[in-house]
Amino acid sequence: MNRIVVAGGGLAAARVCEQLRAKGHDGELLVLCAEPHPPYDRPPLTKAALLEERDTTLRTDFELLEADLRLGVAATGLAPDRDVVQTAEGEIPFSTLVIATGSAPVPLPGSGPQHVVRTAQDAAHLRAGLRPGAHVVLAGASWIGGEVATAALRLGCRVTCVEPGPAPLATALGDEVGALFLPWWSDVDLRLEVGVTEVTATGVRLGDGSHLTADVVVAGIGVRPQTDWLSGSGVEVDRGVVVDEHLRTTRPGAYAVGDVAARWSVRWNRRLRVEHWDDARTGPDVAAAVILGGDAGPEPLPVHDPVPYFWSDQFGHKIQYVGQHGAEDAVVIRGRGSAKWGAAWLAPDGTLNAHLSIDQPKQMIHARAAIDAGAKPDPGSLADPDAAL
């Protein structure tokens, strides 16, 4: 049998199929897509798709690829001693397995009604509630929180955001950088350093004991990789499916791509789980090459270790972040006080590890190239946004 089974129905799964066929796989190709829709693009779901209905279906032609796309069929288990994926429709044998089941939003505690945004159906349900005058309460001044707040304000809603940290995006970017986003949130009732303890029938209860009445409650407090179905399978899971730099899991013949994968980064000498579109787009190229190339031949296996990149559109601005910073890195604010400011994170040895750009796509491109090259820019000049990286 020469059957590759792809468990998952997002961008990573679609790209795996495209890359496998492009690289010469002529055997069976079967895709287990838990949703009833063909794979689609997710980033617009918290942006344009909240303002109006959008079809974000990917252009992948599964019929042309001769891929058996099973809609509404989720992987529910993986046998530990046999190469079969378990589903509600029965067992599906494979010779190679690609795990691309992605992540799921973390819900807020409590039994009251709440929204998350991960699927097209989630976005449609939330869009229906964003009526002019509606009071929307967001939990988390996060990337998702900022995008949902932007859409809700444009649609005439009244928006309150509850954030446990001292500033928007402080968890992701640190307190100093997060504080620079505060002016963007001027039209939002932003409640800092307090969290939601319970979603009630009429709103949310906060950590200080107060209660906010809401028409719409949205959770934007993070996601978890969808790995429960792998329990007892022999695939190691540690905050994601553990893979090496070639995207191989600890189980022979099984690979993982996208934001379900906790991959080893040679560049940063640590394990990363990158929850962003660009990683799901690029990882399948390496996975397909490793699957079809195996360990044979004199050429080394390809490595998936790009400089991470993501973007967010909120409050009329485009935020672009490249790289990966850590707690030990020093941050330098670039162009402080200007509309197009930025930030750079330097490792203790001066290496540029990460860069944030506001409305400056060219600067982002230069920063990504500099990080890839291991550049050590002059920290004294970095405050100037036009200084070379």
N, C-alpha and C positions, 0 to 999 in steps of 0.2 A: 504493500500500500504506500502511495506517495500522496498523502493528504495533509495539507497545512490548514489548521483550524485557527481562526483569529477570534478571540473572545473580546468583544467590545464593538461599539458602533459609532465612534466619533472620528475625528480627523486622523488620529494615529492609525486606527484600524483601516480607514480608506487608503491612507498613504502606504501602509504595508502591502495591501493588495496591488496597488499600482506599481510599487517598486519590485515586488516579487515577479510580476509578469514582465516588467521591463528588463529584469536581469535574467530572464530565461526559465523561470519555473513553469513547467508544462503539466504538472500534476493537478490534483484536485485542490480547490481553494474554497473554504467554507467560512462564512462570517456569521457569528452569533451576535445579533443586534437586539439588545433588550427592549429598546423603544420600538413603537410601531412605525416609525419614520426612517427612511434612509439617512445615513450620516449627514450631518449639517454642521455649519460653522457656528461656534458658540459665542465668540466675543461680541457679536451684535446684540445678543440677548439682553444685555444690561445697558445697551446704548440705543441705537436706532429702533430696535425691535420693541422697546418699551413705549416709543412714541407712536408707532403705527405698525400694522402687521407687515412682516417681512418674511420672504421665503429665503432662508439661508442654506438650502440644500446644496451640498457639495456637487461639483460637476463630475465626480467619479462615475464612470459608466460600468456598473458591475456586470451587466449583460455582456458588454464588449470584452471585459476582462475574464469572462467565463467563471465568475465567482458566484457561488451559491449563497445569496444574502438571505438569511433567515430573520425576518422582522418579528419582533415581539417574543424572541426566544433568548432567554438569558442563560449564561453559564451559572449553574447552582452548586457545582462541586467538581472536584478533580480527584479521580481515584488514585490512591497512593501507590498501588502496585500494578496498575494497568494504564496504558495510554488511552484513556477515555475521559471526555468531559461529560459531566452529568447535566441534564436539562430537564425541564418539566415534560418534554416530549420524548425523553429517553436518552440513552447513552450515545455519544458520538465519538467514535475512535479517531485517532490522529497519529501521524508520524512525527509531526512538529506542531507545537502549540505556541501562539503568540498572545500574550496577555496584554490587553489594551482596554481594560474596564474602567479606567479613569478614576475620578473622585466623586464624592457626594457631599453636599453642603451639610454642615453641622447645624442642627436645629436648636432653637432656644428651649429651655425647660418650660414646662407648663402645658396645659391641655387646651388653651385658647387657640383661635385661628392665627396662623402665621404663614408668611410666604418665604420661599427660598427661590433662587434663580439659578438653575442648572440646565433645564431642558426647555425646548420650545413651548411645551405645555405650561411650564412654570411661568415663562415670560408672558404668555397669553393671559393666564389667570391674574397675574399682577397688573398687567396693562388694563384689564377690565376694571380694576379697583382704583386706578389713578384718575379719579374724576376731579374736576375743578372744585375746590373747597374742601376736599377730603383731607383729613389729618393723617399723615403718614408718619409712623414712628420707625426709625431705622435703628437696629442694634449693630453698632460697629461703624466707626468712621474709617472704613477700610477702602480698598480699591473698589470693591463692589458697592459699598455704601455710598461712596462719592458719585459713582455713575448713576445709581438709582436716585439719589438726591437730585442730581442734575435733571434727569428726565421728569421726576415728580414736580419740581419747581416749574419747568417749562409747561407742564400740563395744568398748572394752576393749583397745585396742592399746597397745603401747609405742612412743612416738614420739620420734625424733631429728630435729632440723632443722639443716641446714648452711647458714649464711648468710655470704656474703663480707663484708657490711657490719658496722658496729659495733653494730647494734641492729635489731630487727624494723622493717620499713617505712622504714628510714633512706634508702634510695634514693628512695622516693616523697615522703617528708615531711621529710627532714633528720635529722641525728643527734640533736638535742635533743628533738624530738618523738618520734622512734623510741624513745629511751631510756625514755620514759614507758610504753611498752607492755611492757617487760621483765617486770613482775610477772604479767602475764597468761599468760606462757609458763612459769610455775613447774613445771608438770607435764610439760614437754617437756625433753628433753636438748638444749639449744640450744647449738650450736657456732658461735661468732661469728668473723668475720674469717678464714674459711677456706672454700674452695669445693670443688665436686666436679670432678675432672679426668677421671673415667672411670666409667662404669657397667660393672661386671664381671658375671660369671656368678653371683656370690654376694652382691653388694652394690655399694658405691661406694668408689672411691679418692679421697682428699682431696688438696688442694694441699700439705699438709705431709708427704705420703708415707704416711700411715696408711690403714687400710682398715676400713670398717664393714660388717659382715655384715647383710644385710637380707632380710626376707621380701617386702617391697614397697618399691619405689623410685618416688617421685613427683617429677616436674619441675615447678617453679613459678617459672621464671626469666624469664617474659615471653612475648610473642607477636609474630608478624610479620604484616603485611598480606598477604593472598593475591593477589599481583599478577603472579606469574610468567607467567600466561596472556596478559598484556597486552604482553609483550615485542615490540617492533617494530610496534606497532599505531598509533602516533601519539598514544597517550594518555600524557602525561607522568607518570612515577612518581618520587617522591622521598620515601621513608619512608611510602609510601601513595600513593593516586591523588590527584594535585594538582587541587584544585578551587578555584573562587572562592567568594565569600560566598553565591552563588546555587546552589552545588553543581554548576556546570558544569565539565566537564573541558576539557583543551586541544584535544580533538577535537570538532568540531561535532556536535550530536545525541547526545552521550554525557554522562551524569551519574554521580555517585557518592554513595552515602549509607552511613552506619554507620561502623564502625571501620576500613574499608578506605580511607576518605576522609581526606586531609590537607587540611583546609579553611582558607581564609583567614578570620581573625577580625579584624573591624574593631575590636571592643572591645579586644582585646589587641595589635593591630597586629603579629600574627605568625601563622604557620601552626600549626594544632593538629590532632592526630589523637587524638580522644577515644574511648577503648576501652570505653565503658560503655553500658549498656542505655538510659539516658535519651536519649542522642544518636541511637541507632538508632530510638527511638520517635518523636522529634520531627522529625528531618530530612526524612523522606518527605513531610510536609505541604508544606514549602517546595519540594522537588524536583518534586512533582506540579503545584504551582501554576506554577512556572517552565516546566515542560515544556508545559503546556496553554496558558499565557498568552503564551509566547514573548517577543519584544521589542516586541510591538505595544501600542498604547494609551498614554495619557498617564500612567498610574499606574506608579510605579517597581516594579521586580521585588522580590519578597519576599526577605528576607535570613535565612539560618540562622546565628545567632550567639548562642545562648542561654548563660546562665551554666551551665557544666557541673556535673553532679551525679552522685554515685554513693554507694553504701552497701556495707557489708560486715558480716556477722554472724559474730562469732567470740568464743570463750571467754565466752559469756553476755552479750555486749555488742553494741550496734548502733553502728557507726561511720558517720557521714555527713559527706561532704566536698562543699563547693560552691566553685566558682571555679576559678582557675588561678594558681598562684604560680610565681615565678621565683627564680633564685639571688640576685638583687639585693634581694629583699623581706626585710623584718625580721619575725621571728616573735615573737608575744606569747603566752605560755601563760596560759590562762584557768582560774581555779579550781585552781591547782596544789595537789596533795595531796588533792583530793577525788575521789570515785568518778566524778563527772560533770564531768570536766575538758574542756577544749577548747583550740583554738589558732586564732589569727588571723594572717594574713600581710598586711603593709602595704607598699605600693609606696614608693619613696623620697619621693614627694610626699604620702604619708599615705593614699592611696586604699586601701580594703579590697579586696584581690585574691582572697583565699580564706579559707575558714573550715572548721575541723574540729570536729565535735560528737560527744560520747560519750553515748548514751542520752538525747538531748535533741532530739527531732524539731521542737519549736516553735522552738528556738534556730536550727536549720538553716533553717527557713522564713524567719525574720527575717534571717538572714545572707544568704540568697540574694537577698532583696528589697533589702538594703542594697548588695550588690555590683552588682546591676542598676542601682541608682540612682546609683552612683558615690560612695557615702558615704565620708567621711573621719572616722572615729570618733576620739575622744580616746585616744591611745595610753596615757596615764597611767591611765585608768580601765578599760582593757580587761582587766586581770588579774582584775577582778571579773567572774565569769561572768554576773552579772545586769545588768551595765552595758549601756546601749542601744548598738546598732550604728548 
